[in-house]
Amino acid sequence: MDWSLARLGGGYGRIDGAVYATYLVVTDEVAEAEQDDFLRIFSHRPVLSVEARRWLQQWVKPAKEGTMQDVKELEGYDEMLQKLLDSLPIERRLAGLTPEERLAGLAPEERLAGLTPAHQLLALSDEALRAFPDEYLRSLPGEIQDAIRHRIGRPSR
């Protein structure tokens, strides 16, 4: 078509040769160049500001009767929702989930990752803990001993 792209910098470009003036905006580049967090919502960049996150939260809510099209039906909705979730602190993303929901999908060894061997013992059932001799329990750190003895109803010695 004999069109050409003239790069204007900062993520902008002009396409020459068309009947009408045509401009190209590369949202990933413009969002970075202009530090535009609202434009980041529509780019492949993370959303950084609280204001942009709040705006996005308003738009990912289901539409009410008599209002605009349900945003869930729009192309890119899942990506926008994931971007919103990724922008939240981990504590906020996990708030309201039960322990079972938080651990869903993890293999047993992944559930215990980061725990000391003594703390891993607390993941055992009460029946398994009752099988440990007192001599072994006394070798554990005090807080672990106390927790196990409390759970299995065995007094401290």
Backbone as a ProteinNet text record, in pm:
[ID]
protein_1_A
[PRIMARY]
MDWSLARLGGGYGRIDGAVYATYLVVTDEVAEAEQDDFLRIFSHRPVLSVEARRWLQQWVKPAKEGTMQDVKELEGYDEMLQKLLDSLPIERRLAGLTPEERLAGLAPEERLAGLTPAHQLLALSDEALRAFPDEYLRSLPGEIQDAIRHRIGRPSR
[TERTIARY]
82.2	0	86.3	216.3	310.6	293.9	249	241.1	373.9	405.2	529.5	501	581	565.9	677.1	637.3	734.5	725.2	831	831.9	846.2	754.8	753.4	815.3	846.4	907.4	805.1	849.6	765.1	649	658	550.3	450.3	472.5	381.8	444.7	357.1	402.9	295.4	338.1	244.5	257.9	145	145.4	119.1	217.9	207.6	168.2	91.2	51.7	-95.1	-163.3	-306.1	-385	-510.6	-596.9	-613.8	-630.6	-649.8	-524.9	-508.2	-396.3	-420	-321.2	-333.8	-217	-251	-147.5	-150.7	-35.5	-19.4	24.7	-38.5	-0.8	30.5	153.3	194.3	178.5	68.3	31.7	140.1	208.8	315.8	422.4	460.8	567	519.4	397.9	345.5	323.4	270.1	247.3	376.5	486.3	615.8	671.1	667.7	725.7	654.5	523.1	445.5	409.4	458.5	426.9	276.1	198.9	53.1	-1.1	-37.9	-83.9	-220.8	-302.4	-431.3	-412.7	-317.6	-289.2	-225.5	-152.9	-93.9	-201.2	-321.2	-431.1	-453.2	-434.7	-461.2	-334	-225.1	-97.4	-57	64.3	118.7	203.3	188.1	264.4	181	245.7	170.2	109.1	-4.8	-70	-2.7	40.5	118.1	41.8	-40.6	-101.6	-233.9	-263.7	-389.7	-506.5	-490.9	-599.8	-638.5	-540.1	-569.3	-631.3	-583.4	-639.2	-785.8	-817.6	-957.1	-1045.3	-993.5	-1070.1	-1098.4	-997	-1012	-1111.3	-1108.8	-1204.4	-1347.1	-1370.1	-1505.2	-1551.7	-1458.5	-1496.2	-1506.2	-1445.6	-1454.5	-1574	-1652.8	-1775.8	-1879.8	-1967.9	-2074.4	-2166.3	-2216.5	-2307	-2440.4	-2499.3	-2632.2	-2735.4	-2855.7	-2964.9	-2979.5	-2990	-3012.3	-2885.9	-2768.4	-2644.5	-2572.6	-2447.8	-2368	-2350.8	-2290.7	-2262.3	-2183.3	-2211.2	-2138.8	-1992.1	-1905.2	-1762.5	-1703.9	-1765.4	-1715.7	-1723.6	-1808.7	-1824.7	-1721.2	-1648.9	-1551.8	-1424.8	-1367.7	-1240.5	-1134	-1054.2	-947.1	-987.4	-1113.1	-1160.4	-1074	-1046.7	-968.1	-829.3	-768.7	-637	-643	-749.3	-764.3	-785.8	-867.4	-893	-764.2	-686.1	-559.7	-464.2	-463.6	-378	-417.3	-548.2	-596.6	-550.9	-567.7	-525.6	-375.1	-298.9	-153	-107.9	-189.5	-149.5	-178.5	-257.9	-293.6	-184.6	-164	-69.8	-119.6	-28.4	-63.3	-162.1	-148.7	-240.2	-383.4	-398.6	-532.1	-590.6	-504.9	-553.7	-598.7	-535	-568.5	-676.2	-709	-807	-939.7	-995.5	-1125.1	-1119	-1002.9	-991.3	-967.7	-1024.5	-998.7	-859.1	-801.2	-670.5	-672.7	-780.9	-790.9	-788.6	-858.1	-859.5	-721.5	-651.7	-518.1	-418.8	-437.9	-343.6	-386	-505.2	-556.2	-456.5	-435.2	-347.2	-200.4	-164	-23.9	0.8	115	156.4	193.1	184.7	215.9	350.9	452.8	584.8	587	503.6	494.6	423.5	328.6	255.8	349.1	454.4	545.5	672.6	684.9	806	828.7	952.6	989.2	976.8	919.3	907.3	1029.3	1067.3	1175.5	1124.1	1214.8	1168.5	1079.6	1112.1	1030.7	890.4	879.8	747.5	669.8	739.1	670.9	597.7	648.2	581	438.9	415	282	179.4	224.4	132.5	82.5	143.3	101.7	-29.5	-98.8	-223.2	-192.8	-292.5	-276	-238.9	-295.7	-264.8	-116.5	-60.2	82.1	167.8	126.7	203.9	203.6	94.3	87.3	188.3	233.5	328.5	471	497.8	632.6	657.2	772.2	804.5	836.4	818.4	847.4	991.2	1081.3	1223	1241.4	1172.8	1182.1	1118.2	1001.4	933.8	1021.4	1094.8	1181.6	1296.8	1329.1	1439.1	1396	1267.1	1214.9	1219.5	1217.5	1209.7	1085.9	1095.9	989.7	853.2	846.5	716.2	652.3	734.9	682.8	637.2	720.1	680.5	546.1	532.6	408.7	289.1	305.6	194.9	154.1	253.2	222.7	158.7	216.1	161.9	18.8	-7.5	-142.6	-239.8	-199.3	-286.5	-316.3	-216.4	-237.6	-273.6	-281.4	-322.6	-219.6	-92.6	14.1	80.2	82.7	140.1	291.3	341.4	485.6	552.6	677.2	752.6	870.4
-119.3	0	125.3	108.4	220.5	314.9	263.4	343	331.2	432.7	425.7	475	428.2	464.7	561.3	676.5	773.8	770.4	727.8	721.4	862.5	896.8	1030.3	1030.5	914	901.5	883.4	826.2	808	713.8	627.8	532.9	578.3	695.7	747.9	732.3	718.7	712.9	767.7	807.6	857.7	767.5	725.8	642.7	735.4	746.5	833.5	752.2	816.2	752.4	716.2	718.6	688.3	812.1	792.4	904.2	1001.3	947.5	1030.3	1024.3	1126.6	1125.2	1010.5	924.6	807.2	804.9	788.2	785.1	651.9	609.5	483.6	514.7	449.2	464.8	325.1	305	178.5	196.9	142.9	172.8	132.9	22.9	-16.8	91.6	146.5	247.1	381.8	423.2	551.4	548	439.2	427.2	448	393.4	409.7	549.9	597.5	728.9	840.6	829.9	936	903.1	790	745.5	753	701.1	707.4	574.5	573.8	449.4	406.5	500.2	462.3	392.9	437.9	372.7	235.2	219.7	89.4	-18.9	20	-76.4	-146.8	-74.8	-129.5	-172.5	-179	-220.4	-353.6	-391.2	-512.3	-478	-359.1	-311.3	-325.5	-339.9	-349.6	-215.2	-222.3	-102.1	-69.1	55.1	92.1	176.6	268.3	363.8	314.3	361.1	328.5	384.2	504.4	567.5	484.1	437.7	356.8	223.4	167.2	40.3	58.7	169.3	195.5	213.4	285.9	305.1	169.8	85.5	-46.6	-130.6	-122.3	-197.5	-158.7	-31.4	13.7	-47.9	-66.7	-116.2	-267.2	-341.1	-487	-541.3	-452.6	-494.9	-528.7	-626.1	-658.2	-537.7	-525.6	-415.2	-432.6	-320.9	-322.6	-311	-355.5	-347.7	-204.7	-190.3	-59.4	23	-33.8	41	-9.7	29.8	-7.5	-158.8	-202	-343	-401.2	-525.1	-593.7	-603.6	-550.3	-545.8	-686.5	-786	-923.6	-975.1	-914.6	-957.5	-893.9	-796	-726.6	-807.4	-795.3	-860.9	-803.9	-889.3	-845.6	-834.7	-869.4	-859.1	-942.8	-1067.3	-1154.5	-1096.8	-1037.8	-977.9	-857.1	-776.5	-660.1	-705.3	-807.9	-858.8	-913.6	-985.7	-1039.5	-927.2	-821.4	-706	-642.4	-633.1	-578.7	-666.9	-796.6	-888	-879.9	-873.6	-866.1	-738	-632	-504.8	-498	-592.8	-590.9	-657.4	-610.2	-679	-820.6	-912	-1053.1	-1072	-993.4	-1007	-975.8	-878.6	-839.5	-945.2	-1006.1	-1109.5	-1233.1	-1261.4	-1382.2	-1359.7	-1233.3	-1202	-1271.5	-1332.8	-1397.6	-1541.8	-1590	-1729.6	-1817.1	-1935.3	-2031.3	-2089.9	-2148.9	-2212.9	-2316.8	-2390.8	-2491.4	-2426.8	-2313.5	-2242.9	-2185.5	-2138	-2081.3	-2187.6	-2310.8	-2417.8	-2503.8	-2481.2	-2561.8	-2564.9	-2683.8	-2699.7	-2718.7	-2705.5	-2724.5	-2870	-2921.1	-3054.9	-3050	-3162.2	-3161.4	-3097.9	-3128.2	-3070.8	-2919.4	-2869.6	-2725.4	-2656.1	-2725.1	-2667.9	-2642.1	-2720.9	-2711.2	-2632.9	-2587.3	-2514.6	-2393.9	-2376.2	-2261.3	-2285.3	-2396.8	-2427.6	-2505.8	-2482.8	-2563.1	-2705.3	-2803.1	-2941	-2951.4	-2877.1	-2884.2	-2829	-2719.8	-2664.3	-2754.5	-2829.5	-2923.3	-3031.3	-3063.8	-3164.2	-3122	-2992.4	-2943.7	-2970.7	-3006.8	-3039.8	-3184.1	-3262.7	-3402.1	-3411	-3521.3	-3543.8	-3569.4	-3549.3	-3577.4	-3723.8	-3813	-3956.1	-3982.5	-3919.5	-3938.2	-3878	-3761.6	-3696.8	-3780	-3848.5	-3932.8	-4047	-4085.5	-4196.7	-4157.6	-4027.2	-3984.2	-4008.2	-4064.6	-4084.2	-3949.2	-3945	-3822.3	-3776.9	-3871	-3836.3	-3752.4	-3791.5	-3715.3	-3577.9	-3571.9	-3443.6	-3346	-3397.9	-3311.3	-3254.2	-3316.6	-3268.2	-3151.6	-3124.2	-3018.7	-2883	-2774.5	-2641	-2630.2	-2548.2	-2536	-2504.8	-2411.7	-2373.9	-2489.8	-2568.9	-2683.7	-2791.2	-2815.9	-2912.7	-2876.5	-2749.8	-2704.5	-2722.5	-2686.3	-2698	-2844	-2931.2	-3073.8	-3131.9	-3104.2	-3159.8	-3109.7	-2984.9	-2931.4	-3005.7	-3026.5	-3093.2	-3236.6	-3307.7	-3451.6	-3480.5	-3375	-3393.3	-3464.8	-3444.2	-3506.6	-3396.8	-3410.8	-3305.3	-3291.1	-3173.3	-3147.6	-3222.4	-3259.2	-3329.6	-3248.5
0	0	0	5.1	3.2	121.1	234.4	355.8	427.5	507.4	585.1	727.4	815.4	956.2	993.6	1042	1092.9	1245.1	1309.3	1456.5	1512.2	1601.9	1660.4	1800.3	1852.3	1984.7	2095	2204.3	2322.1	2302	2199.5	2174.8	2069.2	2011.1	1908.1	1770.3	1671.1	1533.6	1440.9	1322.6	1221.6	1100.2	1047.3	927.2	808.8	722.5	605.5	482.7	395.6	269.9	265.8	377.8	379.5	338.7	308.2	269.2	385	504.2	623.4	710.9	792.5	887.9	985.7	999.4	1085.6	1182.5	1307.9	1411.1	1483.7	1525.1	1595.8	1738.6	1834.5	1974.7	2028.8	2072.9	2133.3	2284	2336.5	2476.1	2575.9	2552.2	2645.1	2654.2	2539.7	2536.5	2590.7	2553.1	2600	2751.1	2801.9	2946.7	3023.6	2973	3039.4	3019.3	2896	2865.5	2941	2954.4	3018.1	3163.2	3211.2	3347.8	3373.1	3278.1	3282.1	3334	3461.6	3522.3	3471.6	3427.2	3371.2	3236.4	3158.2	3030.8	3054.1	3163.3	3195.4	3206.7	3247.6	3259	3125.8	3015.7	2883	2811.5	2884.9	2827.9	2891	2865.1	2927	3048.7	3100.7	3215.8	3342	3457.3	3583.9	3623.2	3689.6	3742.6	3874.6	3891	4008.1	4109.7	4064.1	4157.2	4213.8	4333.4	4399.7	4319.3	4263.8	4188.6	4067	3992.8	3874.1	3914.8	4023.3	4071.3	4110.1	4177.7	4216.6	4093.3	3993.4	3870.6	3806.2	3799.5	3739.3	3817.8	3950.8	4032.5	3999.1	3972.6	3937.4	3805.8	3714.1	3582.1	3573.4	3663.4	3655.5	3732.5	3793.4	3859.2	3752.8	3781.1	3684.3	3663	3542.3	3509.4	3580.1	3618.3	3678.5	3567	3596.2	3498.3	3447	3315.8	3256.6	3239.4	3269.6	3251.9	3127.9	3115	2998.2	2988.5	2881.5	2857.6	2973.9	3005.5	3111.4	3070.8	3154.6	3122.5	3108.2	3171.1	3158.9	3015.5	2935.1	2796.8	2704.2	2752.9	2669.1	2650.3	2533	2505.8	2599.1	2657.8	2746.5	2892.2	2923.9	3062.4	3156.3	3119.1	3207	3232.5	3130.4	3146.9	3240.3	3226.2	3314.2	3458.7	3478.1	3612.5	3673	3594.4	3644.5	3680	3601	3628.5	3761.6	3786	3912.7	4028.6	4015	4121.9	4145.7	4038.4	4051.7	4121	4110.6	4170.6	4320.6	4370.6	4512.7	4596.1	4718.4	4807.4	4835	4856	4874.6	4989.2	5096.2	5210.2	5168.1	5079.6	5032.8	4940.3	4856.5	4764.9	4840.3	4953.6	5029.7	5134.8	5162.1	5266.2	5236.9	5340.7	5328.2	5283.9	5242.7	5203	5325.3	5324.4	5431.9	5411	5515.2	5495.6	5382.5	5372.1	5266.5	5127.9	5114.4	4985.9	4953.5	5054.9	5032.9	4988.2	5033.5	5002.6	4883.5	4830.6	4720.2	4605	4553.8	4438.8	4472.4	4600	4638.8	4677.6	4637	4678.6	4827	4898.2	5041.7	5075.1	4996.2	5025.5	5003.9	4912.6	4890.6	5006.8	5068.7	5182	5299.7	5310.7	5424.2	5391.9	5269.9	5228.7	5318.5	5360.1	5442.6	5591.9	5630.8	5774	5821.2	5944.6	6002.6	6020.9	6030.3	6054.8	6179.8	6284.4	6406.3	6380.7	6307.1	6276	6180.5	6096.3	6006.7	6085	6203.2	6286.8	6321.8	6334	6370	6260.7	6141.5	6032.6	6043.4	6130.8	6147.2	6224.1	6203.8	6277	6424.7	6509.4	6652.8	6675	6596.8	6610.4	6585.1	6483.2	6453.8	6564.4	6617.3	6723.5	6852.1	6879.1	7000.1	6995.6	6877.5	6863.9	6902.8	6914.5	6951	7099.8	7133.2	7275.8	7342.4	7474.2	7549.8	7529.8	7519.1	7500.2	7373.1	7266.5	7141.8	7157.9	7220	7239.6	7318.2	7419.1	7499.3	7417	7304.8	7220.6	7130.5	7126.6	7038.8	7108.3	7030	7090.7	7180.3	7284.6	7384	7326.7	7233.9	7177.3	7100.5	7033.4	6959	7056.7	7159.1	7263.6	7322.3	7362.5	7425.8	7332.6	7206.2	7110.8	7092.1	7077.9	7058.4	7183.1	7299.1	7424.3	7446.9	7412.6	7428.8	7335.9	7210.2	7113.8	7150.4	7199.9	7227	7372	7454.4	7593.2	7678.9	7645.5	7724.4	7807.6	7939.1	8023.6	8004.1	8035.1	8030.1	8143	8119.3	8225	8267.9
[MASK]
+++++++++++++++++++++++++++++++++++++++++++++++++++++++++++++++++++++++++++++++++++++++++++++++++++++++++++++++++++++++++++++++++++++++++++++++++++++++++++++

